Structure formats: structure tokens, C-alpha cells
Amino acid sequence: MSPSVDPLETFREEVAELLESLEHALMQLEEDPADLGMIDDAFRSMHTIKGSGNMLGLTALGEFTHMVETVFAIVRDGKAVVTPHLIELGLAARDQIEALLGMREPDADILAEGERIVQELIREYPEVSGAPKRAVTREAEATNTDSTETTWRIQLTPSPDAFLTGNNPILLIRELMELGEMLIVGFTDRVPLLNGLDPEQCFLSWDILLTTSTGENAVRDVFIFVEDSWDIRITAIDESSLDSTDLDYKRLGEILVERGDIGADELDAAVNARSYIG
């Protein structure tokens, strides 16, 4: 069995690096508020901290970081601009995240400071008030693509140590579901026999079809903090919605036939019967 690793300690080490990156991005934006690369760096740092924090059950951290991330998503998508006050609030948010890392249940003073920063952000950028998760980014992406729906094939294979690093693939799949209509098939072909099974390792993989108008960036953002360690392949396979049940099964089935998971005869029978494939 693998040596025990504390996911929270690993997360803290990763966040320390992300906060350095965030601070650098904010300092650069103070010099050049239109620097798209630095805006994207700030967004990515916040998005990674939010996602990993949620996976570790750090609810207060995830909720706070999401609000800050949403502002940078609006700016990144060209719906708002960087202001001196945003730089100031971004630096305050950096300190707040550092404080929230120290405890699973923050005390009242820390929570009050987070609420102050959030309210200041809402005053500066009223469009973030009450916005559902990812809604602003999705609307902007849809505008940029003229609301054209695209079907994406996402082949997702987490790294074997996904659980040890605090990354739960199911949470990412649930986040992906928020972007549109989705069909998903899980595979267990890599799971070893019981006598060779390490319960701390991840052996599962998934094939996913997602129809969404949010654009490729929104899809890739879901995996932004595991993209370097997981095998993730995202491919556009169609420019229209999967709005027919028969078509849903047919396209999903073709993927399975291609993989050799089912035969062509089984696909035809499944489409005709509209039964579960796989």
C-alpha cells in the first residue's frame, strides 16, 4: 500500500505557489490592466484553489474563492475591466485565502472579513451578485459562439494517485454536468483483481459526451487544476445538439463500438430498444 499522504498538507503547499502566482498577476495588472495573460493567470489561480478546496471539504474557502473567481471570469470574457479597486480587493482576497487555509471551520472574524471583501466586489461588479456557479462565464462563452451548441467527447482517465492528492473525479463530472446535456459511460477495465487492488489508487475512467453552448474554454476550465497530471482528451465531434434520443444512443454507441466495448449488433439492438448501452 502507498505511504500515507495528507491531502490537506499537499493542498496547502500547492496553494502557497498559487497565491504567489496570483500576487504576481495582480502586481502586473496594476502596471497594465489590459494584460490578458495576467487576467487569465489570476482566474486560473482562483479556479484551482476553489476546485481543490471544495474537493477537500473546505466549504468556506470554496465559496469565497468562487466569488472572486467569478469577477475575474467576467473580466477575462471582456464584460468588465480591471480597476485599481479590483487590484486592492484581489490582494485582500489573497490574504483571506491564506487565513482560510489555516482551519476547516473559520472563526467569526475571518468569515466577516471574507464577507466584507465579497460585498466590496459586488459593489464594484454588480453583475456577480447572486450569479449561479459558472453562469457568467457560460453566458459570455455562449455569446462568443453565437449560442451554437457543440457536442464534445471527453475521455477522462484520472491519475492513479488522484485520491491521494484530494482530487475526486466524481465532483469534476458533476461540475461538467452543469454546462449542458451529458451522456457518460464509466469503465472498470483497469481495475485489478482483489488480491492486487490498492484501495488508495484510482483505476476508473470515463467516456463523456457533452452538448453545450458554453465553448471549449468553459469545458477545459473544469479540469484546470488536474490537466497536467490526468489523461484528459477533449474533442469536438458535432456542431449541433444531441436532442434526439435515438441520436444520443447512436453517437454514444459508436464511441463504444470504436473502443471495442460493444459490437455493432448490440448497438443496433440498444438503439431500437432505447436501452442502456454498455
N, C-alpha and C positions, 0 to 999 in steps of 0.2 A: 504494500500500500504506500502511496506517496506521502512524503513528510508533511506534517500539518502546516498549513499556511493560514495566517489570519487575514481574511479578505479586507477587513476594515483597515488594518495597518497598511496593506498594499494600496488600498484606495487613498489613504492619506498621503502616501508617498507620491502617487500619481497626481493628486490634486495640487500638491506643492508645486509641481512642474507646470501644471495648467494655470495656476494663479500667477506664476512668473510670466507665462506667455500672455495672459490677459493684461497684466500690468504694462508689459512692453507694448502691446497693441494699443492700449489707451494712451500711453505717452506719445506714440507715433501719431495717433489720431488728433492729439492736441496740436501737433505741428501741421498735419494735413487731414482735415476732417473728411475729405472725399476719398481717402485711400481705401479702395475696395478690398485689397488684400488684408489690411489690418481689421476692417469691419468683419470680414469672414473669419479671421483668426479669433476675434473676440466672441463671435457667435459659436464657433466650434468648441472653444474652451468651456463656455457656459453649457452647451448642449451635452458635452461629455460628462461634466460634473453632475448635471441634472440626471442623466440616464443612469450613471453608475450609482449615484446616491439613492435613487428610487429602488434599484435592484437590491441595495443593502438595507432597505427599510428606513432610510433616513428621510422621513416624510417632510419635516420642516425644511431641510436643505433642498430637497427636490422641488417643493412648491415655491420657495423663494427664488431659486435659480431659474425656474421656468419663467417667472415674470420678467426677470432681467433678460433672459434669452429671447423672449418674445419681442422686446424692444429692438434688440439687435437684428432680429429677423425682419422686422418692419423696415429698418434702415437698409439692411442688405438687399431687400427686394425693391428699394427705390421709393418707398411710400413715406419716408421721413428722412431727416438729415441728422447728422451728428452735431450736437450743440455743446458749448462749454459745460453746461449743467449736466449733460449726459456723461461727460468725462468725469466730473466730480462724483456723480452718483455711481458710476461704474467702479471707481476706486473705493467708494464706501461699500459697494456690494462685494468687492474683493475681500475687504476686511471682515464683512459679515459672514461670508462663506468660510473663512478661516476660523471664525469663532464657532460657527455651527459644527465644524468638524470635530470639535472637542467633546461633544456629548450627543447621545441619542435623543435625550429629552431636554432641549434647551430651556434655560430659566426664563422668567418673565422679561427681564431686562433685554436679553438677546432677542427675544421674539418681538419686543416693542421696537427695537432698532430696525429689525427687518421690515416691520410694518411701516415705519417712517419712510424707509427707502422706497418701498413699493408705492406708497401714496405720492411721493415726490415724482416717481416715474410716470404714474398715471396723470398727474397734473401736467407734466411735460409732454406726454404722449397719450392723450385721452383715448385713442383707438385701442389700447391694450386693456382697458377696463372691462372686466367680465368676459374677455375673449376665451373661448374654449381652447383646450390644448391643440396647438398646431394650426388653429383656424386662420390666423393672419397669414402665416406662411403659405398655407394651402390656397387661400383666396388669391394671393399675389401670384403664385405659380400658375393658377388657373387662368388669370388674366394674361400672363405672359404667353400662354399656349392657346389663347382664344377658346378656352374651355374644351378643347379637344381631348377626348378620353383615349388613353393608351393602355394597352394590356402589357404588363411586364412579367417576364418569367424570372423568378428569383430562386436561385439554387443556394441553399444555406447549409453550410456544414461548420458548426462551431468547433473551436479548437478543443482537443481532449481535456485541457485544464480549465475550461470555461467556468465550471462551478467553483473551482479553487480561487479564481480571480473575481468571484462575485458577479459573474455575468450569466443571467438566466435567459436562455433563448426564448422561452415562452413569453416573457414580458416584452421582448422586442417584436415578436409576432403579433401580440395584442396591439402594440403601438402601430404596427403596419396596417392592422385591420381598420384603424381609424381613417385611413387615407382613401378607402373605397371598397368596392366589392372584391372578395378574395376567395379563391379556392386553394386548398392546401392538402398535401399528402405527406405524411411522415414516413421515414424509412428506418428500419432497425437492422439492416444487413451488416452493419459494423459491430453490432452487439456480440461480444464473445460468449462462449458457454459459461455456465455459472462458476465453474472452478477457475476460470480465468478472468472473471468480472471484477473490475475495480470500481466500487460504488462512487468513488470521488471523481471518476472520469466521465466525460460526455461522449456517447457513441452514436447519438441520433443525428439525422439530417432531414432536411425538408425540401420539397419542390413546391413552389408557390406561384400561382397566377393572380396578379393584382390588376384590376382595372380602375384607373384613377385619372383625374384631370389635373392633379397637382404638379406634375412634372417630375423629371428624373431627380432633381436635387432633393425634393422632399422625400423621395423613396430612399435615396442614399443617406440622407441625414439620420434616418432611423438607426443605421449601423455605424454611425460616425465614430463611435468610441471602441468598436471591435474590428474595424475594417482592416487593420494591419495584422491581426492575429487569427481571424477566421477566414475560411474559404467562402467568399460571397461573390456570386456571379449574377449580374443584373442585365437582362437583355430585353429590348422592346420587341414584341412578337406580333403586335397588331395595333392599328390606329383607331379602332372602334370598340365600343362597349360590348362586353360579354352579357348581352341581355336576353339571350335565348337559352333555355335550359338544355336543349339538345346540343347547342353550340358549346355551352360550358363543358359538358361531359366529353364532347368530341375533342376539344382542344386539350383538355387535361389528359384525356386518354391517349392522345397522340404523343404527349410527352412520356407517358408511362410505357407505351409501345417502344418508343425510341430508346428508353432505358433498358428494355427487356423485362420490365416488371409484370406486364401482362401481354397476351397475344392479341393479334388483330381481331380474331373471332370473339374473344372476351370483350373487346372494346365495342364491337358492333352490338353484342347482346346487352351490354350495360347501357349504351345509348338508347336502344329500343325500349329497354325496361326502365330507364332512368333510375337505375340502382347505384349503390355506392361503388366507386371504382377503386381497386387496389386491395 
